[in-house]
Amino acid sequence: MDTSKIYLVISVIILIALLYLTFFPNKYKEKRKMTPLGSLAFGFVIAGIIFGDDRLMAYSLVVVGVILAIIDIFRQKKLS
């Protein structure tokens, strides 16, 4: 297995763990739904992982996803 494929597998495992923690929160915490902007950011990051063969496109998609996620975090913080 290539090093890049190992990184890809590790990234997918981490994303699955994050999804589990997002959708199955601790029973003592309030349940929060993912915002549309957060879902879009998550989709961009996943697309960046999937299109990892073309580095420029992959990194661009991941950067867009991270920027959208940061915007979503600031918007959520501002609302509460």
ABEGO torsion letter per residue (X at the ends): XBAAAAAAAAAAAAAAAAAAAAABBBAABBBBBBBAAAAAAAAAAAAAAAAAABAAAAAAAAAAAAAAAAAAAAAAAAAX
